[in-house]
């Protein structure tokens, strides 16, 4: 008879809920009698977790919002740590949300509970001192990207690179014609404009991207644009920025994957979306602008030579990065135009990276967790 297994997981936002649910599914296949406790969203609850409190209470974005809720967050964390010490699960898995989870892992490990952190914080880029806290609080780090695993190995943290779930779900080749038909875009070249999912990003990059689109249209008449809006608020913001411009832009609600599948090239803000564009094998130009003082500070803190994930993964300048003052409508348009017909050097690199990241992440993560508990995956 299989031994009883109790696993605690804490996810703090929707992306963590997706990862957690995939991991729980894979664990149930290997260990049907497994029991899950902790905090998760609707997907994790559907896999059998009874969440101690709604995950939304942890999903706070931005410094000011965090300060407004700090007292509640700290109280929740303290209560959660005490509950988990009393419950004594076989292992605790913190999914992303490092500012919340790393502290929990440290306390639970000191109380004799094994701990896993799933999704590395960007310690390789900045705030590298956090790795000391991770080494002290974490029995195993599961990373989605290979260069992260190399960093932890160098720092003496037990680590396993499990691959990226998006690389498993996005096909190696996507159907551009079907995506075009679904979006209602006509014949001719299409550029996806992706100025970010947050209000501040769209505020800094939206106008710049539309100025660039106007230049591209002069250089390449007949060009069409597609822009996926992350939320109704972002759509309203984008519509305001488009007023007074005569641009053939198709706005989508969400559906960033559909926009990427439909387009020929992408003008994109640095961020997670660059990984999605890479997995769809769409040539891209990465642009980013920050408030000058923020940029000045980050330039001194960040240890990495690149900002975009495709370049970090390739460990070379695979895609152009135009940052701050270098991101002008002229330079962006001139850099993007040749990619409409000739982005093969980028896309060949993208295909290679996609295959590296496609490792069946949820199953890899489940095997690693059970391995930490000294169990063979089939027990």
Protein Blocks (a to p, Z undefined) as FASTA:
>chain_A
ZZddddddddfbfklmmmmmmmmmmmmmmmmmbccedjddfklmmnopacfbafklmmcg
hjklmmmmmmmmmmmmmmmmmmmmmnopabdcdeejlllmmmmmmmmmmnopacddehia
fkllgokllmmmmmmmpmbdcdfbfklmmmmmmnopacddebjfklmmpcfbdcfklmmm
mnopaedjdddddebjbfklmmmmmmmmmmmmmmmmmmmghiacddddfbfklmmmmmmm
mgopacdddddeejllmmmmmmmbdcddedjklmmmmmnopacdddddddfklmmmmmmm
pmbfbfbfklmmnopafbccdehjllcfklmmmmmmmmmmmmmmmmmmmmmmmmmmmnol
mlmmmmmmmmmnopafkZZ
